[in-house]
Amino acid sequence: MALEIVPGKTRIGWIGTGVMGRSMVGHLMAAGYEATVYNRSASKTDDLVARGARRADSPRAVAEASDIIFAIVGFPKDVREVFLGVDGALAGARSGSVFVDMTTSEPSLAVEIYNAAKAKGVESVDAPVSGGDIGAKEARLSIMIGGDKPVVDALQPLFSVMGKTIIHQGGPGAGQHTKTVNQILISTNMIGVCEALLYAYKAGLDLETVLQSVSPGAAGSWSLSNLGPRMIAGNFDPGFFVEHFLKDMGIALSESRRMGLALPGLALAEQLYRAVEAQGMGRNGTHALLLALAQLSNVDWPSDPRKK
């Protein structure tokens, strides 16, 4: 691909400046890229505008002002709207521009966007990420990419500003399939992390001391090391929303049914997270599962923020 990525010359568009998107585009701006940004709640772009970004009033306007158009939004319906809608990015994109969808979305939608973009001379890759708000803030996300290799290779300077593990997984949709694998792994791991902490609390152990023993060994995981301390402290703010995780598990269950797979662990995790949402914690972080499990056993978690 002839696309040349040059700070100060290549114009970046960014759609979705939420928990993760704000940090990600901020890193690109700090690296010298001019940015045009859009978010449905315009106030969420204020800090970026104060740092020099231009604010657009639609995804179409973002595309009209940009060479590379990134998006990280909530749900597949949002992805469809911001790329393929009447006022979406494709309506404003010109031949030679590139779409990069970093939302966790449906593999089939990634292929649909790729084909629609190709018909207009626009390139498209799916590049969902893992690492949550911490990974976004510290620019050490894992980026899983689907699309044409020459395009993916050309985008490496931008990906390297936001992430540490950057891997091309295959053609259109392959990035989304890989992120689905990631979410299946996390779903059941989170059950284990929350149940283990509940057990430790009920056994009268000091939770921080327990983490010192179990985190470095075979039982260790990213969720245990990064979210365990948050649970102990009663910080259930979202690094990743429960409602978005439910969306991801729904995609995984749908894909598994299509492939004829029985994934009972994933199905159990999805049902438990339905309970988290039903208890009013859909906008909390995924580690709020701890509070729902505590309620099942009538355990009064000492740092439950709902008691304040």
Number of C-alpha atoms within 10 A of each C-alpha: 12 8 16 11 17 12 17 12 12 17 19 25 32 28 28 27 26 18 19 21 23 22 21 25 30 22 19 20 20 12 13 14 22 20 26 27 33 24 21 15 11 14 12 17 22 16 12 21 15 9 11 13 22 18 20 21 13 19 32 22 21 28 31 20 20 24 22 25 28 29 29 27 24 17 17 19 13 17 25 17 15 23 27 19 16 13 16 20 29 25 19 18 27 18 13 15 20 27 25 24 28 24 23 28 30 27 22 15 18 27 21 16 25 22 16 17 24 15 11 15 15 19 24 28 28 35 35 25 28 20 20 18 20 15 20 25 19 15 20 19 25 22 26 24 31 29 24 17 16 11 16 23 13 15 18 13 15 19 23 16 19 25 20 15 14 18 16 18 19 17 16 25 25 23 31 30 26 20 26 25 12 16 20 20 13 19 23 16 17 23 19 16 21 24 15 15 22 19 13 15 18 12 9 8 12 10 17 13 9 14 17 11 11 14 17 12 9 7 11 14 18 13 19 24 16 12 22 24 15 16 23 17 14 17 18 24 15 17 19 19 22 23 20 18 20 21 19 24 21 17 21 23 21 14 17 15 12 9 9 9 11 11 13 10 14 21 18 14 21 22 13 18 26 18 17 24 19 11 12 9 21 21 17 20 21 27 27 28 27 25 24 22 19 18 13 10 9 9 14 13 18 11 16 18 12 7 8 5
